[in-house]
Amino acid sequence: MENALLIITTVVVGLICATALILGAIDLLARASEIGVKGLVLYVLCWLLLSPFIAAVSLL
C-alpha cells in the first residue's frame, strides 16, 4: 500500500513540475515574440544549444 501511495505522489508531483515547465516555456516564447524576430531566433537557439545539457543532466 505504501508503494502505491509513493507512486501516485511521484506521478502527481511530476505532472505538476512538467506543467510548470511548459507554462514557463510558453511565457518565455511570448516575451521573446514581443521583441520580434531577434527574440524568436534567440529563443530557438537557446533551446537548441541547451538541449544537450538538459539531456545530460536528466541522465545523471
KOLROKOL-560341 format. One line per field, with one value per residue (C-alpha): residue number from 1; z negated, y, x; residue in three letters. Coordinates in pm, whole numbers, padded with zeros to 5 digits. Layout:
REM KOLROKOL-560341
n: (NUM / ...)
z: (Z / ...)
y: (Y / ...)
x: (X / ...)
res: (ALA / ...)
END
This chain:
REM KOLROKOL-560341
n: (1 / 2 / 3 / 4 / 5 / 6 / 7 / 8 / 9 / 10 / 11 / 12 / 13 / 14 / 15 / 16 / 17 / 18 / 19 / 20 / 21 / 22 / 23 / 24 / 25 / 26 / 27 / 28 / 29 / 30 / 31 / 32 / 33 / 34 / 35 / 36 / 37 / 38 / 39 / 40 / 41 / 42 / 43 / 44 / 45 / 46 / 47 / 48 / 49 / 50 / 51 / 52 / 53 / 54 / 55 / 56 / 57 / 58 / 59 / 60)
z: (00000 / -00078 / 00264 / 00442 / 00245 / 00327 / 00697 / 00706 / 00523 / 00758 / 01067 / 00937 / 00844 / 01180 / 01369 / 01169 / 01244 / 01613 / 01632 / 01470 / 01717 / 02017 / 01896 / 01832 / 02182 / 02330 / 02126 / 02243 / 02603 / 02562 / 02419 / 02697 / 02965 / 02824 / 02918 / 03272 / 03498 / 03289 / 02980 / 03156 / 03306 / 02964 / 02806 / 03059 / 03036 / 02658 / 02680 / 02943 / 02758 / 02411 / 02505 / 02486 / 02135 / 02030 / 02165 / 01989 / 01655 / 01686 / 01746 / 01427)
y: (00000 / 00237 / 00174 / 00266 / 00591 / 00673 / 00605 / 00819 / 01103 / 01087 / 01095 / 01390 / 01591 / 01507 / 01627 / 01950 / 02014 / 01934 / 02171 / 02448 / 02394 / 02402 / 02715 / 02880 / 02797 / 02937 / 03256 / 03297 / 03245 / 03518 / 03755 / 03671 / 03731 / 04080 / 04168 / 04043 / 03818 / 03858 / 03738 / 03435 / 03343 / 03371 / 03164 / 02882 / 02898 / 02872 / 02560 / 02406 / 02488 / 02396 / 02072 / 01860 / 01991 / 01925 / 01571 / 01511 / 01633 / 01424 / 01113 / 01170)
x: (00000 / 00287 / 00439 / 00117 / 00092 / 00454 / 00398 / 00083 / 00257 / 00555 / 00335 / 00131 / 00441 / 00599 / 00292 / 00283 / 00651 / 00607 / 00311 / 00515 / 00800 / 00567 / 00389 / 00726 / 00844 / 00524 / 00566 / 00925 / 00814 / 00552 / 00812 / 01058 / 00797 / 00736 / 01096 / 01046 / 01247 / 01564 / 01380 / 01236 / 01574 / 01741 / 01465 / 01508 / 01888 / 01874 / 01660 / 01890 / 02211 / 02085 / 01909 / 02229 / 02295 / 01938 / 01963 / 02295 / 02163 / 01848 / 02059 / 02259)
res: (MET / GLU / ASN / ALA / LEU / LEU / ILE / ILE / THR / THR / VAL / VAL / VAL / GLY / LEU / ILE / CYS / ALA / THR / ALA / LEU / ILE / LEU / GLY / ALA / ILE / ASP / LEU / LEU / ALA / ARG / ALA / SER / GLU / ILE / GLY / VAL / LYS / GLY / LEU / VAL / LEU / TYR / VAL / LEU / CYS / TRP / LEU / LEU / LEU / SER / PRO / PHE / ILE / ALA / ALA / VAL / SER / LEU / LEU)
END
